[in-house]
Amino acid sequence: MGTNRRYAHHYDKLMERRLSEILIRPKPVSLSDAELDVEHDPVRRPGQPIPVRAWTRYPETSARIEGRAIEWTSRAVHIEWTDSDGVVQRAWVWSSAVDRL
């Protein structure tokens, strides 16, 4: 199978832009290990993920997302959600930032 020489430059630029978007895509900010303190506050896992709406932090802003609680402590919840590009994101957030749906 050959290459498309007529549009090769166009597709090279398109791939370059897409790779740049992926590399600089902001990642959610999760609570630190010290904040979680799982040594004194053990993690509990449900049999099934629980649908939730939660505030998540990013380096530039915060966003309210709909996702699933996959585990928690008495003070924090580990949530996961799928972003608009189909990428699964995960972050630990304070339990006060989470509402059950």
N, C-alpha and C positions, 0 to 999 in steps of 0.2 A: 504494500500500500504506500503510495507516494504522499508527498506533502503538498499543501495548497500554496504554491509560490505567489499567487496573485494577492492573497489576503494574509500571508504569513506575518507581515509587520503588524497588521491590525490585531491578529490573535495573540501575538507576542505581547503587545501593549496591554491587551485585555487581561491576560494571565498575570502580567506584572502588577497591574492595578489590583486584581483580586488577591494576590499573595500579600500585597501591602496591607490591604484591608484586614486580612486574617491575622497578620502579625501584630498589627497595632490595635486590634479589637480590644476594647476595655474588658477586663476581667472583674467579676464581682469581688468585693473586699469581704473576707470572712473573718470571724473572730479568731483571735490568737489562741494558742494552747494555754497560755496563762489565764486568759479570760474564761476559757472553757473549764479549766481546773477539773478534768475528768478523774483525777486521782481521788478527789474528795466529793465529786458529784458525778456518779456513774451515768453512762449513756444507756438509754433504753431504746429498743427498736420495736416498731409495731409489726404485726403480721402482714399488714398491707399498708402501703403509703397512704397518708391522709391528705385529702385536698385542702389547700390553704391559700390565702392571699397574704402576702408579706412585703414589707419594705426591705429592699436590698440596697446596699451601698456600692457605688462605683467610685473610682478615683475622682471623677469630675462632678458626679451628681448622685442622686438616689432615685430609685424607681420602685413602683408598686407592681408586683408580679403575681400571677396565679401559678401555683405549682403544687408540690407535694412535700409533706413533712416525712422524711425518711428515718429520722432518729432525733432524740432530744435528751436534754438534761433537765434539771429543775429550773434552770434559768435561760437556756438557749435551745434553739431548734435548728437542725440541719435540713435545709430545704433544697429541692432540685426543681428545675423548670427547663423548658425548651424555649430558646430564644427565637426570634423571627427568621433566623437563617437555619433553623433546625438543629442547632448545637445545644446539647444538654449542659446546663450550668449548675453548679452547686456552691452553697455558701452556708456557713453557720451565722445565724442572726440571733439577737436577743429575743426571748419569747414574747416580750411586750410588743414586738414589731409584727407579730403573726396573728392572723384571724383564721379560725377554722371555717371552711365553706360548708 
